[in-house]
Amino acid sequence: MPPALIYSLLLGTVALLLALVAVLRAEKLTSPVRLMAAMVFAPLACFCVFGFGAAFEPGDYHVVWRWVYAVTFLACVAALVRLGIAGGKP
């Protein structure tokens, strides 16, 4: 497995864990922290859309790249939705 794929798998795992923490603890986070978390997850989700499209080019491990981008995108979107819902409560 190439080192770039290993690094991206590790980064995807970290993003997934951070998104899970944001989803589970969203109501206990203050507004500035929720905003900072959203500012991290939104660009990452956009990058995953671009990466998912680029993963359709021929090459080694392209299926793994698609899965990494898709799972990371879904985790970021779930975190953004949960942060938005938690921020709307008084």
Protein Blocks (a to p, Z undefined) as FASTA:
>chain_A
ZZklmmmmmmmmmmmmmmmmmmmmmmmpcfklmmmmmmmmmmmmmmmmmmmmmmmpgceh
klmmmmmmmmmmmmmmmmmmmmmmmmmpZZ
